Amino acid sequence: MSLLEQINADLKKAMLERDELTRDTLRMVKSELLTLDKPDDLAVLSRAVKSRRDSIKSYIEGGRQDLADKEQAEIGVIERYLPKQLSEDEAREAITAIVAELGVSTKKELGRVMKEIKARFPGQVDGKLAASIAGQLLD
């Protein structure tokens, strides 16, 4: 079952159960998937989570915890469709292995390492975390 088919099925279920949060979140995600020509499903979902995390930060700074909580709940809905995220320790172990395998040692080669991380672990490692870990490992 494709991601769009799964979202459609879950959207129908949310509508029948009158789950407004899930319904509205899935409608937004579906809209994003349909408006792009050939979307990378993981990239669309990851972008949706990232934008909500940015919103949470803004809402908390503005004293709007209620809106931050809503955004966090939406992240929970979207993450159902993303692969399981690696923990920081798991990511560090994987990135260390990639650096050793590629035989890179300078920060000039960070792009090569990041490309390999994204290829091997699509949607499983946060980009900022991966860049931070790889930067620490490279001189």
Backbone as a chain_set.jsonl record, in Angstrom:
{"seq": "MSLLEQINADLKKAMLERDELTRDTLRMVKSELLTLDKPDDLAVLSRAVKSRRDSIKSYIEGGRQDLADKEQAEIGVIERYLPKQLSEDEAREAITAIVAELGVSTKKELGRVMKEIKARFPGQVDGKLAASIAGQLLD", "coords": {"N": [[0.85, -1.172, 0.0], [0.656, 2.16, -0.923], [2.01, 5.27, 0.368], [0.214, 7.4, 0.073], [-2.205, 6.025, -0.304], [-2.403, 4.786, 2.186], [-2.627, 7.022, 3.831], [-5.066, 8.043, 2.884], [-6.804, 5.961, 3.677], [-6.488, 6.073, 6.462], [-7.385, 8.639, 6.867], [-10.107, 8.453, 6.223], [-10.884, 6.754, 8.271], [-10.341, 8.399, 10.497], [-12.212, 10.379, 10.03], [-14.606, 8.98, 10.329], [-14.394, 8.321, 13.004], [-14.518, 10.766, 14.112], [-12.21, 12.164, 14.749], [-10.769, 14.955, 14.972], [-8.206, 16.198, 15.047], [-6.416, 14.294, 13.893], [-7.692, 14.002, 11.418], [-7.549, 16.632, 10.293], [-4.767, 17.037, 10.233], [-3.909, 14.95, 8.548], [-5.195, 15.714, 6.211], [-3.807, 18.056, 5.57], [-1.22, 17.014, 5.093], [-1.765, 15.254, 2.989], [-2.593, 17.076, 1.054], [-0.182, 18.45, 0.578], [1.321, 16.357, -0.505], [-0.087, 15.861, -2.853], [0.085, 18.248, -4.295], [2.658, 18.506, -5.192], [4.762, 17.595, -7.967], [6.352, 15.064, -8.384], [6.622, 13.942, -5.578], [8.995, 13.392, -2.944], [8.162, 11.28, -0.662], [9.117, 10.878, 1.994], [10.607, 13.192, 2.357], [8.651, 15.184, 2.234], [7.092, 14.556, 4.487], [9.034, 14.795, 6.496], [9.669, 17.51, 6.267], [7.232, 18.58, 7.033], [7.142, 17.844, 9.73], [9.401, 19.21, 10.661], [8.669, 21.901, 10.208], [6.586, 22.136, 11.999], [7.926, 21.735, 14.4], [9.482, 24.04, 14.448], [7.428, 25.887, 14.69], [6.433, 25.214, 17.204], [8.529, 26.046, 18.849], [8.38, 28.818, 18.431], [5.785, 29.337, 19.392], [6.038, 28.66, 22.095], [7.906, 30.545, 22.937], [6.321, 32.755, 22.607], [4.489, 32.417, 24.579], [2.307, 30.734, 24.172], [1.314, 28.015, 24.969], [-0.81, 26.292, 24.512], [-1.149, 26.246, 21.71], [1.339, 25.23, 21.025], [1.157, 22.681, 22.108], [-0.805, 21.595, 20.448], [0.522, 21.57, 17.978], [2.526, 19.742, 18.629], [1.014, 17.445, 18.976], [0.156, 17.099, 16.347], [2.597, 16.478, 15.159], [2.96, 13.964, 16.26], [0.985, 12.526, 14.873], [1.931, 12.693, 12.21], [4.414, 11.42, 12.424], [3.754, 8.765, 12.514], [3.925, 7.814, 9.98], [6.516, 7.995, 9.235], [9.811, 6.513, 9.063], [11.268, 4.768, 11.876], [13.055, 6.83, 14.059], [16.562, 7.082, 14.526], [18.288, 6.798, 17.603], [20.398, 9.15, 19.363], [22.783, 7.872, 20.094], [22.697, 5.574, 18.453], [22.772, 6.82, 15.973], [25.276, 8.076, 16.095], [26.951, 5.835, 16.181], [26.381, 4.662, 13.67], [27.187, 6.717, 11.921], [29.872, 6.949, 12.555], [30.76, 4.481, 11.594], [30.271, 4.842, 8.855], [32.0, 6.978, 8.246], [34.455, 5.715, 8.733], [34.319, 3.668, 6.839], [34.216, 5.086, 4.404], [36.638, 6.283, 4.541], [37.261, 8.931, 5.087], [38.558, 12.045, 6.384], [38.642, 14.775, 6.728], [36.951, 17.934, 7.188], [36.22, 18.93, 4.768], [35.166, 16.896, 3.365], [32.694, 16.463, 4.362], [30.227, 16.749, 3.056], [30.144, 14.506, 1.406], [29.955, 12.484, 3.312], [27.485, 13.163, 4.493], [25.768, 12.775, 2.313], [25.934, 10.018, 2.018], [24.884, 9.181, 4.472], [22.231, 10.064, 4.243], [21.451, 8.457, 2.121], [21.646, 5.853, 3.14], [20.132, 5.895, 5.479], [17.366, 6.941, 5.111], [15.292, 9.492, 6.191], [15.61, 8.702, 8.806], [17.536, 9.832, 10.397], [18.05, 12.877, 11.924], [18.958, 15.761, 10.147], [20.475, 17.926, 11.218], [21.52, 16.8, 13.535], [23.014, 14.703, 12.419], [24.908, 16.153, 10.898], [26.21, 17.495, 12.94], [27.349, 15.386, 14.451], [28.964, 14.163, 12.478], [30.652, 16.303, 11.923], [32.055, 16.467, 14.327], [33.492, 14.119, 14.205], [35.152, 14.446, 12.029], [38.172, 16.093, 11.192]], "CA": [[0.0, 0.0, 0.0], [1.467, 3.372, -0.998], [1.802, 6.214, 1.461], [-1.023, 8.149, -0.18], [-3.327, 5.117, -0.039], [-2.472, 4.609, 3.638], [-3.154, 8.267, 4.391], [-6.497, 8.085, 2.547], [-7.512, 5.007, 4.537], [-6.476, 6.604, 7.826], [-8.22, 9.837, 6.85], [-11.493, 7.985, 6.299], [-11.076, 6.235, 9.627], [-10.386, 9.547, 11.404], [-13.483, 11.071, 9.81], [-15.653, 8.165, 10.941], [-14.222, 8.375, 14.456], [-14.609, 12.177, 14.471], [-10.911, 12.556, 15.302], [-10.494, 16.176, 14.215], [-6.777, 16.449, 14.952], [-5.857, 13.394, 12.879], [-8.315, 14.346, 10.14], [-6.996, 17.881, 9.774], [-3.343, 16.841, 9.958], [-3.764, 14.116, 7.353], [-5.619, 16.518, 5.059], [-2.693, 18.946, 5.224], [-0.144, 16.2, 4.522], [-2.244, 14.775, 1.689], [-2.562, 18.221, 0.151], [1.217, 18.671, 0.197], [1.744, 15.258, -1.375], [-0.765, 15.958, -4.144], [0.426, 19.464, -5.026], [3.989, 18.368, -5.783], [4.759, 16.71, -9.139], [6.793, 13.731, -7.973], [7.183, 14.23, -4.258], [9.7, 12.412, -2.139], [7.246, 11.18, 0.475], [9.826, 11.086, 3.261], [11.004, 14.6, 2.453], [7.444, 15.954, 2.546], [6.745, 14.301, 5.885], [10.089, 15.373, 7.339], [9.48, 18.96, 6.229], [6.048, 18.891, 7.833], [7.534, 17.729, 11.139], [10.338, 20.295, 10.95], [7.95, 23.176, 10.302], [5.822, 22.125, 13.251], [8.876, 21.932, 15.505], [9.804, 25.47, 14.45], [6.248, 26.577, 15.219], [6.388, 24.954, 18.651], [9.505, 26.94, 19.48], [7.825, 30.173, 18.385], [4.626, 29.421, 20.281], [6.499, 28.632, 23.488], [8.496, 31.865, 23.19], [5.222, 33.714, 22.67], [3.608, 32.104, 25.701], [1.097, 30.053, 23.698], [1.52, 26.589, 25.193], [-1.924, 25.555, 23.918], [-0.84, 26.037, 20.296], [2.513, 24.354, 20.986], [0.667, 21.324, 22.361], [-1.511, 21.156, 19.241], [1.558, 21.258, 16.983], [3.185, 18.507, 19.072], [0.081, 16.357, 18.678], [0.212, 16.899, 14.894], [3.854, 15.768, 14.898], [2.692, 12.561, 16.595], [0.22, 11.934, 13.774], [2.791, 12.588, 11.031], [5.492, 10.47, 12.675], [3.273, 7.393, 12.284], [4.235, 7.466, 8.595], [7.958, 8.092, 9.047], [10.561, 5.405, 9.658], [11.704, 4.994, 13.257], [14.245, 7.666, 14.159], [17.675, 6.527, 15.286], [18.658, 7.573, 18.783], [21.684, 9.831, 19.16], [23.845, 6.862, 20.173], [22.63, 4.76, 17.235], [23.221, 7.668, 14.868], [26.733, 8.249, 16.243], [27.569, 4.559, 15.802], [26.23, 4.501, 12.223], [27.992, 7.731, 11.237], [31.266, 6.556, 12.762], [31.027, 3.388, 10.655], [30.296, 5.403, 7.495], [33.246, 7.744, 8.121], [35.543, 4.742, 8.619], [34.17, 2.952, 5.568], [34.574, 5.987, 3.307], [38.032, 6.669, 4.709], [37.375, 10.386, 5.078], [39.102, 12.538, 7.641], [38.595, 16.229, 6.824], [35.609, 18.533, 7.096], [35.938, 19.183, 3.353], [34.456, 15.723, 2.868], [31.447, 16.357, 5.117], [29.135, 16.56, 2.098], [30.166, 13.091, 0.985], [29.45, 11.713, 4.446], [26.054, 13.453, 4.631], [25.084, 12.124, 1.194], [25.877, 8.586, 2.326], [23.955, 9.023, 5.597], [20.88, 10.205, 3.708], [21.162, 7.305, 1.264], [21.502, 4.629, 3.943], [19.147, 6.055, 6.547], [16.427, 7.99, 4.693], [14.275, 9.883, 7.157], [15.826, 8.107, 10.122], [18.486, 10.63, 11.162], [17.864, 14.312, 11.772], [20.084, 16.331, 9.422], [21.324, 18.723, 12.103], [22.223, 15.866, 14.402], [24.001, 14.002, 11.603], [25.984, 17.086, 10.566], [26.945, 17.76, 14.172], [28.144, 14.197, 14.776], [29.986, 14.009, 11.443], [31.608, 17.382, 12.12], [32.886, 16.105, 15.457], [34.352, 13.004, 13.823], [36.095, 14.899, 11.005], [39.065, 17.173, 11.664]], "C": [[0.901, 1.242, 0.0], [1.142, 4.299, 0.177], [0.486, 6.966, 1.284], [-2.257, 7.285, 0.078], [-3.518, 4.922, 1.462], [-3.06, 5.853, 4.303], [-4.641, 8.388, 4.102], [-7.308, 7.168, 3.448], [-7.602, 5.535, 5.966], [-7.322, 7.866, 7.942], [-9.696, 9.459, 6.958], [-11.818, 7.496, 7.706], [-11.206, 7.389, 10.633], [-11.705, 10.299, 11.26], [-14.635, 10.305, 10.465], [-15.61, 8.236, 12.466], [-14.319, 9.804, 15.001], [-13.355, 12.66, 15.213], [-10.421, 13.758, 14.495], [-9.006, 16.433, 14.029], [-6.15, 15.593, 13.85], [-6.4, 13.744, 11.506], [-7.658, 15.57, 9.521], [-5.518, 17.741, 9.411], [-3.149, 16.036, 8.686], [-4.21, 14.861, 6.094], [-4.493, 17.453, 4.609], [-1.567, 18.171, 4.54], [-0.539, 15.711, 3.13], [-2.191, 15.891, 0.656], [-1.142, 18.494, -0.331], [1.699, 17.592, -0.761], [1.146, 15.383, -2.773], [-0.358, 17.183, -4.955], [1.81, 19.393, -5.671], [3.94, 17.371, -6.929], [5.125, 15.275, -8.772], [7.448, 13.881, -6.604], [7.978, 13.052, -3.699], [8.906, 12.356, -0.839], [7.931, 11.466, 1.804], [10.208, 12.551, 3.447], [9.805, 15.47, 2.824], [7.073, 15.784, 4.016], [7.766, 14.921, 6.831], [9.971, 16.881, 7.4], [8.288, 19.373, 7.087], [6.371, 18.835, 9.324], [8.442, 18.892, 11.525], [9.608, 21.629, 11.103], [7.134, 23.254, 11.585], [6.734, 22.308, 14.46], [9.282, 23.397, 15.602], [8.645, 26.274, 15.038], [6.146, 26.402, 16.723], [7.319, 25.906, 19.378], [8.959, 28.371, 19.535], [6.655, 30.34, 19.35], [5.045, 29.447, 21.743], [7.11, 29.983, 23.854], [7.414, 32.936, 23.328], [4.232, 33.434, 23.777], [2.316, 31.416, 25.302], [1.281, 28.54, 23.78], [0.408, 25.762, 24.555], [-1.662, 25.26, 22.441], [0.369, 25.123, 20.122], [2.089, 22.901, 21.194], [-0.053, 20.758, 21.139], [-0.51, 20.755, 18.158], [2.263, 19.95, 17.343], [2.3, 17.297, 18.781], [0.074, 16.056, 17.173], [1.491, 16.16, 14.5], [3.666, 14.28, 15.184], [1.936, 11.844, 15.495], [1.129, 11.698, 12.571], [3.865, 11.515, 11.222], [5.055, 9.014, 12.522], [3.699, 6.892, 10.907], [5.72, 7.56, 8.276], [8.646, 6.861, 9.616], [11.012, 5.777, 11.07], [13.009, 5.778, 13.249], [15.319, 6.946, 14.968], [17.935, 7.413, 16.497], [20.002, 8.235, 18.505], [22.835, 8.831, 19.184], [23.875, 5.989, 18.92], [23.136, 5.542, 16.033], [24.744, 7.844, 14.917], [27.465, 6.982, 15.793], [27.533, 4.374, 14.275], [27.127, 5.479, 11.464], [29.475, 7.427, 11.394], [31.653, 5.449, 11.788], [31.123, 3.911, 9.221], [31.595, 6.178, 7.266], [34.421, 6.787, 7.942], [35.509, 4.029, 7.263], [34.591, 3.807, 4.378], [36.029, 6.422, 3.381], [38.25, 8.174, 4.651], [37.891, 10.875, 6.423], [39.029, 14.059, 7.788], [37.167, 16.736, 6.66], [35.233, 18.857, 5.658], [35.09, 18.054, 2.77], [33.131, 15.475, 3.602], [30.257, 16.092, 4.191], [29.024, 15.124, 1.638], [29.584, 12.199, 2.084], [27.936, 11.915, 4.585], [25.244, 12.778, 3.528], [24.912, 10.63, 1.485], [24.909, 8.302, 3.485], [22.52, 9.072, 5.09], [20.489, 9.02, 2.838], [20.885, 6.047, 2.09], [20.384, 4.702, 4.984], [18.136, 7.137, 6.188], [15.349, 8.248, 5.741], [14.485, 9.357, 8.56], [16.773, 8.913, 11.009], [18.22, 12.097, 10.873], [19.125, 14.905, 11.149], [21.033, 17.133, 10.298], [22.149, 17.831, 13.019], [23.328, 15.162, 13.626], [25.181, 14.909, 11.274], [26.851, 17.377, 11.786], [27.879, 16.595, 14.525], [29.283, 14.039, 13.765], [31.057, 15.095, 11.59], [32.559, 17.098, 13.267], [33.9, 15.021, 15.097], [35.434, 13.397, 12.807], [36.909, 16.067, 11.55], [38.857, 18.446, 10.874]], "O": [[1.803, 1.356, 0.83], [0.141, 4.128, 0.873], [-0.266, 7.143, 2.243], [-3.247, 7.77, 0.625], [-4.646, 4.895, 1.954], [-3.88, 5.755, 5.216], [-5.406, 8.791, 4.978], [-8.375, 7.549, 3.929], [-8.652, 5.455, 6.603], [-7.908, 8.133, 8.992], [-10.444, 10.084, 7.709], [-12.882, 7.785, 8.254], [-12.07, 7.361, 11.509], [-12.253, 10.796, 12.244], [-15.524, 10.901, 11.074], [-16.645, 8.214, 13.132], [-14.215, 10.022, 16.209], [-13.429, 13.443, 16.16], [-9.751, 13.605, 13.474], [-8.587, 16.847, 12.948], [-5.443, 16.105, 12.983], [-5.648, 13.779, 10.532], [-7.258, 15.545, 8.357], [-5.074, 18.27, 8.392], [-2.326, 16.388, 7.842], [-3.646, 14.649, 5.021], [-4.257, 17.621, 3.413], [-1.025, 18.617, 3.529], [0.268, 15.754, 2.202], [-1.788, 15.669, -0.486], [-0.924, 18.742, -1.517], [2.409, 17.885, -1.723], [1.798, 15.049, -3.762], [-0.445, 17.161, -6.182], [2.097, 20.146, -6.602], [3.172, 16.41, -6.883], [4.286, 14.378, -8.848], [8.673, 13.938, -6.49], [7.668, 11.888, -3.95], [8.972, 13.271, -0.019], [7.403, 12.201, 2.639], [10.142, 13.083, 4.554], [9.929, 16.388, 3.634], [6.775, 16.761, 4.704], [7.399, 15.504, 7.851], [10.15, 17.476, 8.463], [8.331, 20.389, 7.779], [5.922, 19.687, 10.091], [8.275, 19.491, 12.588], [9.896, 22.396, 12.021], [7.01, 24.322, 12.185], [6.356, 22.962, 15.432], [9.414, 23.938, 16.699], [8.858, 27.224, 15.792], [5.807, 27.345, 17.438], [6.953, 26.499, 20.392], [9.066, 29.046, 20.559], [6.546, 31.355, 20.038], [4.464, 30.181, 22.543], [6.868, 30.507, 24.941], [7.575, 33.902, 24.074], [3.233, 34.142, 23.906], [1.324, 31.506, 26.024], [1.391, 27.87, 22.753], [0.655, 24.644, 24.103], [-1.922, 24.152, 21.973], [0.42, 24.332, 19.181], [2.603, 21.999, 20.533], [0.079, 19.573, 20.832], [-0.674, 19.727, 17.5], [2.563, 19.143, 16.463], [2.796, 16.243, 18.382], [-0.004, 14.895, 16.772], [1.468, 15.312, 13.608], [4.156, 13.434, 14.435], [2.212, 10.679, 15.21], [1.101, 10.621, 11.977], [4.188, 10.785, 10.285], [5.899, 8.125, 12.412], [3.819, 5.686, 10.691], [6.137, 7.24, 7.162], [8.134, 6.232, 10.541], [11.122, 6.955, 11.409], [13.948, 5.438, 12.53], [15.025, 6.287, 15.965], [17.815, 8.636, 16.418], [20.666, 7.912, 17.52], [23.763, 8.933, 18.381], [24.945, 5.699, 18.386], [23.839, 5.002, 15.179], [25.413, 7.766, 13.887], [28.481, 7.058, 15.103], [28.529, 3.98, 13.667], [27.756, 5.105, 10.475], [30.251, 7.627, 10.46], [32.745, 5.472, 11.22], [31.976, 3.46, 8.456], [32.218, 6.048, 6.213], [35.286, 7.018, 7.097], [36.544, 3.821, 6.631], [35.243, 3.319, 3.455], [36.59, 6.882, 2.387], [39.305, 8.638, 4.217], [37.701, 10.231, 7.455], [39.323, 14.584, 8.862], [36.306, 16.072, 6.083], [34.054, 19.041, 5.355], [34.379, 18.252, 1.785], [32.53, 14.409, 3.474], [29.38, 15.292, 4.519], [27.923, 14.592, 1.497], [28.816, 11.277, 1.808], [27.194, 10.95, 4.772], [24.154, 12.265, 3.783], [23.855, 10.058, 1.219], [24.199, 7.296, 3.472], [21.694, 8.236, 5.454], [19.325, 8.621, 2.819], [19.987, 5.271, 1.764], [19.771, 3.689, 5.323], [18.049, 8.15, 6.882], [14.6, 7.35, 6.123], [13.628, 9.544, 9.423], [16.816, 8.712, 12.223], [18.17, 12.51, 9.715], [20.236, 14.589, 11.575], [22.251, 17.038, 10.149], [23.332, 18.082, 13.247], [24.45, 15.036, 14.116], [26.332, 14.481, 11.362], [28.072, 17.491, 11.68], [29.047, 16.8, 14.855], [30.43, 13.808, 14.148], [32.243, 14.824, 11.4], [33.738, 17.445, 13.198], [35.018, 15.005, 15.611], [36.49, 12.768, 12.734], [36.392, 16.917, 12.276], [39.52, 19.45, 11.134]]}, "num_chains": 1, "name": "protein.A"}
